[in-house]
């Protein structure tokens, strides 16, 4: 087995340098227009936010770029919006219906719509974002299959229900393993090596210790959860394997969340854009990239997918 090393390099660090004031203007404009248009403006708002965050994310002195267009995703957005509206309509009708059989059927139908939408939306969002995101001309790719992800999600939901929720950590881990394992960034490939049992233990400790510590354990829980999701990402570049590393202390999590909470409360929510920028800046600074990963040798690679897309192939952001 090839040895994995963790050597920090300042040249390899990921940075986020978004301007809070500029983001605040975009944020409040998007909120206002989304409300005025009853949600129709959402694709334009989301695309503008993604472009801002991508341009503000720096890797080795070059920023990422998002090339998406709201018109590309409008049709899919309206389709999803219509499906959700139908689902909620069935749910409301079931609540007011007095016939038990009809009520149960309507309730099942509404939940069915919501459940099948989740993997389709997930697949469409990841695929479109990857297709439209690049760094120095190097593009992201998502090679996952819509049908594979769909059935993996449905089977996971069923097992989770049958186990009364106990399977949830394994379900979440398997989904993340599938998605990350099918991501490509130029000549980089990725694997997620997290274990469901480890995530179960993290969740179990939180449920046990949260009431005993009056909620104070939350900061340790967040740290462990972030470490689980980041440290278990393996990056493969030309057969050289490295890991991402989250370098964060509980005190860092504490100061980030407490200050963010205070800003939101005392500003009555007006400080939300500044909190978002502050959070992104901190999270990027916590992530370390191994020296073994040669950023300068990342090259554009063309991938061919074997999966034909068509019906319900959503383009979403």
VMD Tcl script that draws the C-alpha trace (Angstrom):
set ca {
  {0.00 0.00 0.00}
  {1.33 3.40 -0.97}
  {2.29 5.59 1.96}
  {0.16 8.69 2.49}
  {1.92 11.78 3.77}
  {0.67 15.05 5.18}
  {3.08 17.87 4.34}
  {1.71 21.37 4.54}
  {2.69 23.87 1.87}
  {1.73 27.53 1.94}
  {1.79 27.53 -1.87}
  {-0.86 24.84 -1.95}
  {-3.31 26.49 0.40}
  {-6.89 27.23 -0.49}
  {-7.98 30.78 0.30}
  {-11.25 32.64 0.24}
  {-11.04 36.40 -0.31}
  {-14.61 37.58 -0.81}
  {-15.37 41.24 -0.15}
  {-18.09 41.52 2.50}
  {-19.53 44.83 1.31}
  {-19.78 43.70 -2.31}
  {-21.39 40.46 -1.22}
  {-23.89 42.30 0.99}
  {-25.14 44.31 -2.02}
  {-25.56 41.10 -4.06}
  {-27.16 39.23 -1.16}
  {-29.84 41.80 -0.29}
  {-30.60 42.53 -3.96}
  {-31.16 38.83 -4.58}
  {-33.35 38.43 -1.50}
  {-35.51 41.39 -2.54}
  {-35.90 40.30 -6.18}
  {-36.60 36.68 -5.20}
  {-39.40 37.81 -2.87}
  {-40.88 40.29 -5.37}
  {-40.92 37.69 -8.17}
  {-42.34 34.98 -5.86}
  {-39.21 32.87 -6.27}
  {-38.88 33.08 -10.06}
  {-35.66 35.13 -9.75}
  {-33.99 32.34 -7.74}
  {-31.91 30.88 -10.66}
  {-30.43 34.31 -11.44}
  {-29.75 34.92 -7.73}
  {-28.09 31.53 -7.24}
  {-25.92 31.87 -10.36}
  {-24.75 35.32 -9.27}
  {-23.86 33.99 -5.80}
  {-21.95 31.04 -7.26}
  {-19.99 33.34 -9.56}
  {-19.08 35.58 -6.64}
  {-17.99 32.71 -4.38}
  {-16.05 30.98 -7.17}
  {-14.19 34.15 -8.12}
  {-13.39 34.72 -4.45}
  {-11.89 31.24 -3.97}
  {-8.15 31.18 -4.65}
  {-5.88 28.19 -5.23}
  {-2.17 28.93 -5.74}
  {-2.85 32.61 -6.62}
  {-5.53 31.82 -9.25}
  {-9.25 32.01 -8.67}
  {-11.97 29.59 -9.70}
  {-14.64 30.60 -12.20}
  {-18.28 29.63 -12.53}
  {-19.64 29.97 -16.09}
  {-23.26 29.02 -15.47}
  {-26.21 30.87 -16.95}
  {-29.59 31.27 -15.27}
  {-31.39 30.61 -18.56}
  {-29.77 27.14 -18.67}
  {-31.38 26.12 -15.39}
  {-34.70 28.00 -15.57}
  {-36.65 25.16 -17.21}
  {-35.38 22.59 -14.70}
  {-36.05 24.98 -11.83}
  {-39.66 25.49 -12.95}
  {-40.12 21.72 -13.35}
  {-38.84 21.07 -9.82}
  {-40.89 23.98 -8.48}
  {-44.02 22.48 -10.08}
  {-43.29 19.01 -8.65}
  {-42.80 20.44 -5.16}
  {-46.03 22.44 -5.49}
  {-47.90 19.27 -6.48}
  {-46.35 17.40 -3.55}
  {-47.39 20.07 -1.05}
  {-50.89 20.26 -2.60}
  {-51.35 16.51 -2.12}
  {-50.09 16.85 1.45}
  {-52.57 19.63 2.25}
  {-55.45 17.74 0.63}
  {-54.59 14.63 2.65}
  {-54.72 16.64 5.88}
  {-58.22 17.97 5.15}
  {-59.58 14.69 3.72}
  {-61.85 12.71 6.06}
  {-61.53 9.36 4.28}
  {-58.71 7.42 5.93}
  {-57.84 5.39 2.83}
  {-57.76 8.43 0.55}
  {-55.80 10.37 3.15}
  {-53.15 7.63 3.39}
  {-52.82 7.35 -0.40}
  {-52.45 11.12 -0.84}
  {-49.90 11.26 1.97}
  {-47.85 8.43 0.42}
  {-48.02 10.12 -3.01}
  {-46.78 13.45 -1.61}
  {-43.86 11.81 0.24}
  {-43.06 9.77 -2.86}
  {-42.71 12.93 -4.95}
  {-40.38 14.54 -2.40}
  {-38.23 11.41 -2.02}
  {-37.68 10.78 -5.74}
  {-36.85 14.45 -6.33}
  {-33.91 14.48 -3.90}
  {-31.49 12.21 -5.87}
  {-32.54 13.77 -9.19}
  {-31.92 17.28 -7.87}
  {-28.63 16.20 -6.28}
  {-27.38 14.63 -9.51}
  {-28.44 17.59 -11.65}
  {-26.94 20.18 -9.33}
  {-23.56 18.46 -8.97}
  {-23.29 17.71 -12.68}
  {-24.16 21.23 -13.82}
  {-21.93 22.95 -11.27}
  {-19.00 20.75 -12.25}
  {-19.53 21.36 -15.96}
  {-19.56 25.11 -15.39}
  {-16.71 25.44 -12.86}
  {-13.06 25.78 -13.84}
  {-9.66 26.91 -12.59}
  {-7.03 28.17 -15.04}
  {-8.98 26.47 -17.83}
  {-9.10 23.15 -15.97}
  {-12.68 21.94 -15.62}
  {-14.44 19.86 -13.01}
  {-16.37 16.80 -14.14}
  {-18.96 14.57 -12.51}
  {-19.06 11.07 -14.00}
  {-21.82 9.66 -11.82}
  {-24.91 8.01 -13.24}
  {-28.33 9.46 -12.53}
  {-29.92 6.02 -12.31}
  {-27.18 4.60 -10.05}
  {-27.45 7.50 -7.63}
  {-31.25 7.30 -7.73}
  {-31.42 3.62 -6.75}
  {-28.62 4.00 -4.21}
  {-30.62 6.78 -2.57}
  {-33.96 4.93 -2.68}
  {-32.46 1.73 -1.24}
  {-30.73 3.77 1.46}
  {-34.00 5.47 2.41}
  {-35.77 2.11 2.68}
  {-33.03 0.59 4.84}
  {-33.00 3.70 7.03}
  {-36.76 3.41 7.55}
  {-36.55 -0.32 8.30}
  {-33.76 0.26 10.86}
  {-35.64 3.17 12.48}
  {-32.92 5.61 11.43}
  {-29.94 3.65 12.74}
  {-28.60 3.18 9.18}
  {-28.45 6.97 8.60}
  {-24.66 7.37 9.14}
  {-23.91 4.51 6.73}
  {-26.45 5.93 4.24}
  {-24.86 9.39 4.32}
  {-21.36 7.91 4.02}
  {-22.25 5.74 1.03}
  {-23.84 8.66 -0.83}
  {-20.80 10.82 -0.18}
  {-18.51 7.98 -1.26}
  {-20.39 7.62 -4.56}
  {-20.50 11.34 -5.38}
  {-16.90 12.14 -4.42}
  {-15.65 8.97 -6.13}
  {-17.14 10.20 -9.42}
  {-15.72 13.72 -9.21}
  {-12.81 14.76 -11.42}
  {-10.77 17.96 -11.50}
  {-8.58 17.82 -14.57}
  {-6.22 14.88 -13.98}
  {-7.24 14.62 -10.31}
  {-9.63 11.95 -9.06}
  {-11.08 11.63 -5.58}
  {-12.19 8.97 -3.12}
  {-14.05 9.23 0.14}
  {-12.77 6.76 2.71}
  {-15.03 7.59 5.61}
  {-16.61 4.73 7.55}
  {-20.28 4.68 8.55}
  {-19.41 3.22 11.94}
  {-17.14 6.17 12.68}
  {-19.87 8.65 11.74}
  {-22.35 6.67 13.87}
  {-20.03 7.00 16.88}
  {-19.66 10.77 16.27}
  {-23.45 11.16 16.15}
  {-23.99 8.85 19.14}
  {-21.54 10.82 21.31}
  {-23.29 14.05 20.38}
  {-26.74 12.70 21.31}
  {-25.33 11.39 24.60}
  {-23.17 14.35 25.62}
  {-25.27 17.27 24.36}
  {-27.77 17.22 27.26}
  {-25.09 16.29 29.81}
  {-22.99 19.34 28.85}
  {-25.97 21.66 28.31}
  {-25.06 21.94 24.65}
  {-21.40 22.87 25.14}
  {-20.25 19.63 23.45}
  {-21.68 20.99 20.17}
  {-18.35 22.62 19.33}
  {-16.45 19.33 19.68}
  {-19.14 17.64 17.60}
  {-18.80 20.17 14.78}
  {-15.02 19.78 14.81}
  {-15.24 15.98 14.61}
  {-17.87 16.16 11.86}
  {-15.77 18.54 9.74}
  {-12.70 16.37 10.24}
  {-14.64 13.26 9.22}
  {-15.80 14.84 5.96}
  {-12.50 16.52 5.01}
  {-9.77 14.20 6.32}
  {-11.30 11.20 4.58}
  {-11.03 12.73 1.11}
  {-8.22 11.09 -0.84}
  {-6.82 12.84 -3.91}
  {-5.20 10.81 -6.69}
  {-2.84 12.56 -9.11}
  {-0.94 10.35 -11.56}
  {-1.04 7.40 -9.10}
  {0.24 9.59 -6.24}
  {-2.29 9.57 -3.40}
  {-2.66 12.26 -0.78}
  {-5.30 13.37 1.71}
  {-6.85 16.71 2.45}
  {-6.41 17.75 6.07}
  {-8.56 19.89 8.33}
  {-6.35 21.82 10.74}
  {-8.79 23.28 13.27}
  {-9.10 23.49 17.04}
  {-12.25 23.52 19.14}
  {-11.43 27.11 20.07}
  {-11.52 28.08 16.38}
  {-14.98 26.53 16.01}
  {-16.14 28.21 19.21}
  {-15.01 31.70 18.19}
  {-16.39 31.30 14.66}
  {-19.86 30.20 15.73}
  {-20.24 32.39 18.82}
  {-19.24 35.56 16.98}
  {-21.44 34.62 14.02}
  {-24.38 34.01 16.35}
  {-23.85 37.35 18.10}
  {-23.63 39.21 14.79}
  {-26.87 37.68 13.54}
  {-28.78 38.29 16.79}
  {-27.65 41.84 17.55}
  {-27.99 43.00 13.94}
  {-31.44 41.38 13.61}
  {-30.12 39.37 10.67}
  {-28.65 42.28 8.72}
  {-25.12 41.00 9.31}
  {-25.91 37.72 7.50}
  {-23.75 38.51 4.41}
  {-20.77 39.38 6.62}
  {-21.29 36.16 8.60}
  {-21.32 34.11 5.38}
  {-18.06 35.69 4.15}
  {-16.48 35.27 7.57}
  {-17.47 31.59 7.63}
  {-16.19 30.83 4.11}
  {-12.91 32.59 4.86}
  {-12.41 30.57 8.05}
  {-13.34 27.21 6.49}
  {-10.94 27.72 3.58}
  {-8.14 28.59 6.00}
  {-8.74 25.38 7.97}
  {-8.16 23.11 4.92}
  {-4.58 22.02 4.25}
  {-3.39 20.53 0.97}
  {-0.51 18.05 0.99}
  {2.82 18.97 -0.63}
  {2.61 15.71 -2.56}
  {-0.22 17.21 -4.59}
  {1.39 19.21 -7.41}
  {-0.98 22.09 -8.06}
  {1.08 23.32 -11.02}
  {0.72 19.91 -12.70}
  {-3.09 19.87 -12.71}
  {-4.04 19.54 -16.38}
  {-7.28 19.53 -18.32}
  {-8.49 16.02 -19.09}
  {-11.44 15.07 -21.27}
  {-13.77 12.44 -19.86}
  {-16.43 10.48 -21.68}
  {-19.44 9.33 -19.75}
  {-21.15 6.06 -20.61}
  {-24.45 7.23 -19.19}
  {-26.94 8.72 -21.61}
  {-28.94 11.49 -20.02}
  {-32.44 12.49 -21.00}
  {-35.71 12.38 -19.08}
  {-35.54 14.23 -15.75}
  {-31.95 15.30 -16.43}
  {-32.16 18.48 -14.38}
  {-29.74 21.36 -14.81}
  {-29.72 23.03 -11.42}
  {-27.56 25.25 -9.24}
}
mol new
graphics top color blue
foreach p $ca { graphics top sphere $p radius 0.5 }
foreach p [lrange $ca 0 end-1] q [lrange $ca 1 end] { graphics top cylinder $p $q radius 0.2 }
display resetview
